[in-house]
Amino acid sequence: MQEASLQLTSLSCPSCAETIGQVLKRQKGVEDATVTFATSRVKVTYDPSVISLDAIEKAIAKTGYKVISSS
């Protein structure tokens, strides 16, 4: 498993953060995803042999938000 911390464009509401977390957790290969509304950050634990970081970012983009940096 690998862990990534992603900075998103500003989240507009706590339910948006919850939606992003739910979308990520439904992705095959994502073990856990925690979205913090106050900081607009996502901490995601995933299996890189199943899903790429790029695919995770694309799943986030489908919710209307964009990853602006990752670490």
Biopython code that builds the backbone (N, CA, C, O; Angstrom):
import numpy as np
from Bio.PDB.StructureBuilder import StructureBuilder

atoms = [
    (1, "MET", "N", (0.838, -1.183, 0.000)),
    (1, "MET", "CA", (0.000, 0.000, 0.000)),
    (1, "MET", "C", (0.884, 1.247, 0.000)),
    (1, "MET", "O", (1.988, 1.267, 0.543)),
    (2, "GLN", "N", (0.358, 2.250, -0.616)),
    (2, "GLN", "CA", (1.062, 3.527, -0.696)),
    (2, "GLN", "C", (0.116, 4.610, -0.184)),
    (2, "GLN", "O", (-1.104, 4.475, -0.273)),
    (3, "GLU", "N", (0.687, 5.671, 0.345)),
    (3, "GLU", "CA", (-0.126, 6.766, 0.861)),
    (3, "GLU", "C", (0.259, 8.054, 0.152)),
    (3, "GLU", "O", (1.433, 8.305, -0.118)),
    (4, "ALA", "N", (-0.755, 8.873, -0.146)),
    (4, "ALA", "CA", (-0.507, 10.162, -0.783)),
    (4, "ALA", "C", (-1.344, 11.225, -0.083)),
    (4, "ALA", "O", (-2.453, 10.964, 0.383)),
    (5, "SER", "N", (-0.792, 12.415, -0.022)),
    (5, "SER", "CA", (-1.517, 13.566, 0.511)),
    (5, "SER", "C", (-1.691, 14.545, -0.648)),
    (5, "SER", "O", (-0.718, 14.989, -1.259)),
    (6, "LEU", "N", (-2.949, 14.872, -0.935)),
    (6, "LEU", "CA", (-3.255, 15.708, -2.088)),
    (6, "LEU", "C", (-3.899, 17.017, -1.655)),
    (6, "LEU", "O", (-4.811, 17.022, -0.828)),
    (7, "GLN", "N", (-3.427, 18.117, -2.210)),
    (7, "GLN", "CA", (-4.036, 19.428, -1.957)),
    (7, "GLN", "C", (-5.025, 19.712, -3.074)),
    (7, "GLN", "O", (-4.673, 19.657, -4.253)),
    (8, "LEU", "N", (-6.259, 20.015, -2.704)),
    (8, "LEU", "CA", (-7.306, 20.286, -3.682)),
    (8, "LEU", "C", (-7.559, 21.777, -3.818)),
    (8, "LEU", "O", (-7.156, 22.572, -2.969)),
    (9, "THR", "N", (-8.238, 22.143, -4.906)),
    (9, "THR", "CA", (-8.761, 23.501, -4.984)),
    (9, "THR", "C", (-9.710, 23.644, -3.805)),
    (9, "THR", "O", (-10.194, 22.636, -3.289)),
    (10, "SER", "N", (-9.985, 24.837, -3.372)),
    (10, "SER", "CA", (-10.787, 25.070, -2.169)),
    (10, "SER", "C", (-12.139, 24.359, -2.226)),
    (10, "SER", "O", (-12.903, 24.511, -3.179)),
    (11, "LEU", "N", (-12.407, 23.587, -1.188)),
    (11, "LEU", "CA", (-13.695, 22.907, -1.086)),
    (11, "LEU", "C", (-14.755, 23.924, -0.674)),
    (11, "LEU", "O", (-14.502, 24.782, 0.172)),
    (12, "SER", "N", (-15.935, 23.828, -1.269)),
    (12, "SER", "CA", (-16.976, 24.811, -0.988)),
    (12, "SER", "C", (-17.860, 24.445, 0.190)),
    (12, "SER", "O", (-18.520, 25.313, 0.761)),
    (13, "CYS", "N", (-17.883, 23.158, 0.567)),
    (13, "CYS", "CA", (-18.733, 22.774, 1.696)),
    (13, "CYS", "C", (-18.294, 21.420, 2.254)),
    (13, "CYS", "O", (-17.643, 20.642, 1.557)),
    (14, "PRO", "N", (-18.648, 21.140, 3.506)),
    (14, "PRO", "CA", (-18.282, 19.846, 4.100)),
    (14, "PRO", "C", (-18.888, 18.656, 3.355)),
    (14, "PRO", "O", (-18.269, 17.594, 3.297)),
    (15, "SER", "N", (-20.079, 18.811, 2.788)),
    (15, "SER", "CA", (-20.663, 17.678, 2.074)),
    (15, "SER", "C", (-19.885, 17.375, 0.794)),
    (15, "SER", "O", (-19.865, 16.232, 0.339)),
    (16, "CYS", "N", (-19.248, 18.387, 0.212)),
    (16, "CYS", "CA", (-18.394, 18.153, -0.963)),
    (16, "CYS", "C", (-17.199, 17.284, -0.563)),
    (16, "CYS", "O", (-16.811, 16.377, -1.300)),
    (17, "ALA", "N", (-16.626, 17.562, 0.592)),
    (17, "ALA", "CA", (-15.509, 16.760, 1.096)),
    (17, "ALA", "C", (-15.958, 15.318, 1.307)),
    (17, "ALA", "O", (-15.230, 14.383, 0.977)),
    (18, "GLU", "N", (-17.149, 15.142, 1.855)),
    (18, "GLU", "CA", (-17.685, 13.807, 2.085)),
    (18, "GLU", "C", (-17.902, 13.074, 0.763)),
    (18, "GLU", "O", (-17.602, 11.885, 0.654)),
    (19, "THR", "N", (-18.417, 13.775, -0.231)),
    (19, "THR", "CA", (-18.648, 13.181, -1.547)),
    (19, "THR", "C", (-17.341, 12.697, -2.163)),
    (19, "THR", "O", (-17.283, 11.589, -2.697)),
    (20, "ILE", "N", (-16.299, 13.511, -2.095)),
    (20, "ILE", "CA", (-14.997, 13.126, -2.649)),
    (20, "ILE", "C", (-14.488, 11.869, -1.953)),
    (20, "ILE", "O", (-14.001, 10.946, -2.606)),
    (21, "GLY", "N", (-14.602, 11.835, -0.632)),
    (21, "GLY", "CA", (-14.168, 10.659, 0.121)),
    (21, "GLY", "C", (-14.914, 9.408, -0.301)),
    (21, "GLY", "O", (-14.309, 8.348, -0.464)),
    (22, "GLN", "N", (-16.226, 9.521, -0.481)),
    (22, "GLN", "CA", (-17.033, 8.373, -0.898)),
    (22, "GLN", "C", (-16.651, 7.902, -2.291)),
    (22, "GLN", "O", (-16.538, 6.700, -2.534)),
    (23, "VAL", "N", (-16.450, 8.846, -3.209)),
    (23, "VAL", "CA", (-16.059, 8.494, -4.573)),
    (23, "VAL", "C", (-14.720, 7.752, -4.569)),
    (23, "VAL", "O", (-14.569, 6.740, -5.253)),
    (24, "LEU", "N", (-13.764, 8.246, -3.810)),
    (24, "LEU", "CA", (-12.451, 7.610, -3.769)),
    (24, "LEU", "C", (-12.521, 6.213, -3.159)),
    (24, "LEU", "O", (-11.876, 5.288, -3.654)),
    (25, "LYS", "N", (-13.290, 6.056, -2.103)),
    (25, "LYS", "CA", (-13.389, 4.751, -1.447)),
    (25, "LYS", "C", (-14.045, 3.702, -2.336)),
    (25, "LYS", "O", (-13.857, 2.505, -2.117)),
    (26, "ARG", "N", (-14.803, 4.127, -3.324)),
    (26, "ARG", "CA", (-15.428, 3.186, -4.263)),
    (26, "ARG", "C", (-14.476, 2.758, -5.380)),
    (26, "ARG", "O", (-14.777, 1.826, -6.127)),
    (27, "GLN", "N", (-13.330, 3.433, -5.499)),
    (27, "GLN", "CA", (-12.376, 3.078, -6.555)),
    (27, "GLN", "C", (-11.640, 1.798, -6.181)),
    (27, "GLN", "O", (-11.147, 1.655, -5.062)),
    (28, "LYS", "N", (-11.572, 0.879, -7.126)),
    (28, "LYS", "CA", (-10.841, -0.365, -6.891)),
    (28, "LYS", "C", (-9.373, -0.032, -6.629)),
    (28, "LYS", "O", (-8.744, 0.696, -7.397)),
    (29, "GLY", "N", (-8.846, -0.566, -5.550)),
    (29, "GLY", "CA", (-7.448, -0.323, -5.191)),
    (29, "GLY", "C", (-7.267, 0.741, -4.128)),
    (29, "GLY", "O", (-6.173, 0.885, -3.581)),
    (30, "VAL", "N", (-8.324, 1.495, -3.822)),
    (30, "VAL", "CA", (-8.237, 2.502, -2.754)),
    (30, "VAL", "C", (-8.689, 1.849, -1.459)),
    (30, "VAL", "O", (-9.822, 1.382, -1.343)),
    (31, "GLU", "N", (-7.779, 1.822, -0.481)),
    (31, "GLU", "CA", (-8.089, 1.210, 0.807)),
    (31, "GLU", "C", (-8.796, 2.207, 1.723)),
    (31, "GLU", "O", (-9.740, 1.843, 2.424)),
    (32, "ASP", "N", (-8.344, 3.466, 1.720)),
    (32, "ASP", "CA", (-8.939, 4.481, 2.586)),
    (32, "ASP", "C", (-8.708, 5.857, 1.979)),
    (32, "ASP", "O", (-7.730, 6.090, 1.269)),
    (33, "ALA", "N", (-9.632, 6.756, 2.278)),
    (33, "ALA", "CA", (-9.503, 8.147, 1.831)),
    (33, "ALA", "C", (-10.135, 9.037, 2.890)),
    (33, "ALA", "O", (-11.287, 8.841, 3.278)),
    (34, "THR", "N", (-9.372, 10.011, 3.349)),
    (34, "THR", "CA", (-9.853, 10.960, 4.345)),
    (34, "THR", "C", (-9.726, 12.356, 3.763)),
    (34, "THR", "O", (-8.635, 12.775, 3.377)),
    (35, "VAL", "N", (-10.836, 13.075, 3.700)),
    (35, "VAL", "CA", (-10.846, 14.422, 3.147)),
    (35, "VAL", "C", (-11.091, 15.399, 4.297)),
    (35, "VAL", "O", (-12.052, 15.251, 5.053)),
    (36, "THR", "N", (-10.222, 16.390, 4.421)),
    (36, "THR", "CA", (-10.364, 17.404, 5.464)),
    (36, "THR", "C", (-10.854, 18.693, 4.822)),
    (36, "THR", "O", (-10.137, 19.328, 4.049)),
    (37, "PHE", "N", (-12.087, 19.072, 5.152)),
    (37, "PHE", "CA", (-12.709, 20.260, 4.573)),
    (37, "PHE", "C", (-11.912, 21.525, 4.889)),
    (37, "PHE", "O", (-11.676, 22.343, 3.999)),
    (38, "ALA", "N", (-11.496, 21.694, 6.140)),
    (38, "ALA", "CA", (-10.836, 22.923, 6.578)),
    (38, "ALA", "C", (-9.553, 23.226, 5.812)),
    (38, "ALA", "O", (-9.217, 24.389, 5.588)),
    (39, "THR", "N", (-8.837, 22.174, 5.411)),
    (39, "THR", "CA", (-7.557, 22.372, 4.720)),
    (39, "THR", "C", (-7.618, 22.026, 3.238)),
    (39, "THR", "O", (-6.651, 22.247, 2.509)),
    (40, "SER", "N", (-8.746, 21.485, 2.789)),
    (40, "SER", "CA", (-8.912, 21.030, 1.394)),
    (40, "SER", "C", (-7.840, 20.014, 1.010)),
    (40, "SER", "O", (-7.274, 20.066, -0.082)),
    (41, "ARG", "N", (-7.571, 19.082, 1.938)),
    (41, "ARG", "CA", (-6.570, 18.041, 1.688)),
    (41, "ARG", "C", (-7.213, 16.662, 1.724)),
    (41, "ARG", "O", (-8.167, 16.417, 2.463)),
    (42, "VAL", "N", (-6.670, 15.777, 0.916)),
    (42, "VAL", "CA", (-7.102, 14.382, 0.870)),
    (42, "VAL", "C", (-5.900, 13.518, 1.221)),
    (42, "VAL", "O", (-4.815, 13.686, 0.664)),
    (43, "LYS", "N", (-6.106, 12.597, 2.146)),
    (43, "LYS", "CA", (-5.090, 11.598, 2.454)),
    (43, "LYS", "C", (-5.656, 10.281, 1.960)),
    (43, "LYS", "O", (-6.704, 9.835, 2.429)),
    (44, "VAL", "N", (-4.971, 9.659, 1.018)),
    (44, "VAL", "CA", (-5.483, 8.432, 0.399)),
    (44, "VAL", "C", (-4.451, 7.317, 0.505)),
    (44, "VAL", "O", (-3.263, 7.516, 0.247)),
    (45, "THR", "N", (-4.934, 6.138, 0.891)),
    (45, "THR", "CA", (-4.109, 4.936, 0.952)),
    (45, "THR", "C", (-4.593, 4.025, -0.166)),
    (45, "THR", "O", (-5.775, 3.691, -0.240)),
    (46, "TYR", "N", (-3.668, 3.625, -1.037)),
    (46, "TYR", "CA", (-4.058, 2.865, -2.224)),
    (46, "TYR", "C", (-2.988, 1.863, -2.621)),
    (46, "TYR", "O", (-1.835, 1.946, -2.197)),
    (47, "ASP", "N", (-3.403, 0.922, -3.442)),
    (47, "ASP", "CA", (-2.500, -0.097, -3.969)),
    (47, "ASP", "C", (-2.081, 0.333, -5.372)),
    (47, "ASP", "O", (-2.890, 0.271, -6.299)),
    (48, "PRO", "N", (-0.830, 0.770, -5.546)),
    (48, "PRO", "CA", (-0.390, 1.268, -6.856)),
    (48, "PRO", "C", (-0.361, 0.200, -7.948)),
    (48, "PRO", "O", (-0.251, 0.539, -9.126)),
    (49, "SER", "N", (-0.458, -1.078, -7.586)),
    (49, "SER", "CA", (-0.520, -2.112, -8.612)),
    (49, "SER", "C", (-1.939, -2.255, -9.171)),
    (49, "SER", "O", (-2.151, -2.933, -10.176)),
    (50, "VAL", "N", (-2.912, -1.605, -8.506)),
    (50, "VAL", "CA", (-4.309, -1.673, -8.931)),
    (50, "VAL", "C", (-4.789, -0.335, -9.487)),
    (50, "VAL", "O", (-5.500, -0.300, -10.492)),
    (51, "ILE", "N", (-4.407, 0.763, -8.842)),
    (51, "ILE", "CA", (-4.852, 2.094, -9.265)),
    (51, "ILE", "C", (-3.672, 3.066, -9.186)),
    (51, "ILE", "O", (-2.877, 3.026, -8.247)),
    (52, "SER", "N", (-3.579, 3.928, -10.182)),
    (52, "SER", "CA", (-2.491, 4.914, -10.200)),
    (52, "SER", "C", (-2.935, 6.219, -9.531)),
    (52, "SER", "O", (-4.129, 6.478, -9.375)),
    (53, "LEU", "N", (-1.971, 7.012, -9.150)),
    (53, "LEU", "CA", (-2.274, 8.319, -8.578)),
    (53, "LEU", "C", (-3.006, 9.181, -9.608)),
    (53, "LEU", "O", (-3.884, 9.970, -9.258)),
    (54, "ASP", "N", (-2.641, 9.024, -10.864)),
    (54, "ASP", "CA", (-3.317, 9.757, -11.937)),
    (54, "ASP", "C", (-4.805, 9.393, -11.996)),
    (54, "ASP", "O", (-5.655, 10.267, -12.171)),
    (55, "ALA", "N", (-5.111, 8.113, -11.853)),
    (55, "ALA", "CA", (-6.510, 7.669, -11.866)),
    (55, "ALA", "C", (-7.272, 8.215, -10.661)),
    (55, "ALA", "O", (-8.454, 8.541, -10.768)),
    (56, "ILE", "N", (-6.600, 8.316, -9.518)),
    (56, "ILE", "CA", (-7.213, 8.896, -8.318)),
    (56, "ILE", "C", (-7.520, 10.366, -8.575)),
    (56, "ILE", "O", (-8.602, 10.843, -8.235)),
    (57, "GLU", "N", (-6.580, 11.080, -9.169)),
    (57, "GLU", "CA", (-6.793, 12.497, -9.478)),
    (57, "GLU", "C", (-7.941, 12.676, -10.474)),
    (57, "GLU", "O", (-8.708, 13.633, -10.368)),
    (58, "LYS", "N", (-8.061, 11.768, -11.431)),
    (58, "LYS", "CA", (-9.165, 11.839, -12.396)),
    (58, "LYS", "C", (-10.508, 11.596, -11.717)),
    (58, "LYS", "O", (-11.503, 12.232, -12.064)),
    (59, "ALA", "N", (-10.544, 10.679, -10.752)),
    (59, "ALA", "CA", (-11.779, 10.420, -10.002)),
    (59, "ALA", "C", (-12.182, 11.669, -9.220)),
    (59, "ALA", "O", (-13.366, 11.993, -9.135)),
    (60, "ILE", "N", (-11.205, 12.366, -8.653)),
    (60, "ILE", "CA", (-11.483, 13.614, -7.933)),
    (60, "ILE", "C", (-12.004, 14.666, -8.907)),
    (60, "ILE", "O", (-12.948, 15.392, -8.595)),
    (61, "ALA", "N", (-11.398, 14.747, -10.073)),
    (61, "ALA", "CA", (-11.808, 15.734, -11.074)),
    (61, "ALA", "C", (-13.270, 15.548, -11.486)),
    (61, "ALA", "O", (-13.955, 16.524, -11.792)),
    (62, "LYS", "N", (-13.744, 14.320, -11.494)),
    (62, "LYS", "CA", (-15.134, 14.048, -11.844)),
    (62, "LYS", "C", (-16.115, 14.611, -10.816)),
    (62, "LYS", "O", (-17.301, 14.763, -11.107)),
    (63, "THR", "N", (-15.623, 14.922, -9.613)),
    (63, "THR", "CA", (-16.477, 15.525, -8.594)),
    (63, "THR", "C", (-16.500, 17.045, -8.721)),
    (63, "THR", "O", (-17.249, 17.721, -8.016)),
    (64, "GLY", "N", (-15.671, 17.582, -9.630)),
    (64, "GLY", "CA", (-15.648, 19.025, -9.840)),
    (64, "GLY", "C", (-14.496, 19.751, -9.180)),
    (64, "GLY", "O", (-14.410, 20.978, -9.229)),
    (65, "TYR", "N", (-13.604, 18.981, -8.557)),
    (65, "TYR", "CA", (-12.457, 19.578, -7.888)),
    (65, "TYR", "C", (-11.172, 19.132, -8.569)),
    (65, "TYR", "O", (-11.156, 18.149, -9.310)),
    (66, "LYS", "N", (-10.115, 19.855, -8.312)),
    (66, "LYS", "CA", (-8.845, 19.580, -8.968)),
    (66, "LYS", "C", (-7.738, 19.453, -7.923)),
    (66, "LYS", "O", (-7.713, 20.185, -6.933)),
    (67, "VAL", "N", (-6.819, 18.507, -8.162)),
    (67, "VAL", "CA", (-5.645, 18.366, -7.311)),
    (67, "VAL", "C", (-4.637, 19.399, -7.763)),
    (67, "VAL", "O", (-4.282, 19.446, -8.941)),
    (68, "ILE", "N", (-4.170, 20.234, -6.838)),
    (68, "ILE", "CA", (-3.200, 21.260, -7.209)),
    (68, "ILE", "C", (-1.775, 20.901, -6.797)),
    (68, "ILE", "O", (-0.814, 21.494, -7.287)),
    (69, "SER", "N", (-1.641, 19.923, -5.888)),
    (69, "SER", "CA", (-0.302, 19.422, -5.560)),
    (69, "SER", "C", (-0.448, 18.101, -4.828)),
    (69, "SER", "O", (-1.477, 17.830, -4.208)),
    (70, "SER", "N", (0.598, 17.280, -4.906)),
    (70, "SER", "CA", (0.573, 16.009, -4.210)),
    (70, "SER", "C", (1.925, 15.751, -3.555)),
    (70, "SER", "O", (2.957, 16.257, -3.995)),
    (71, "SER", "N", (1.891, 14.964, -2.509)),
    (71, "SER", "CA", (3.131, 14.580, -1.822)),
    (71, "SER", "C", (2.974, 13.221, -1.197)),
    (71, "SER", "O", (3.907, 12.717, -0.572)),
]
sb = StructureBuilder()
sb.init_structure("model")
sb.init_model(0)
sb.init_chain("A")
sb.init_seg("    ")
for serial, (resi, resn, name, xyz) in enumerate(atoms, 1):
    if name == "N":
        sb.init_residue(resn, " ", resi, " ")
    sb.init_atom(name, np.array(xyz, "f"), 0.0, 1.0, " ", f" {name:<3s}", serial, name[0])
structure = sb.get_structure()
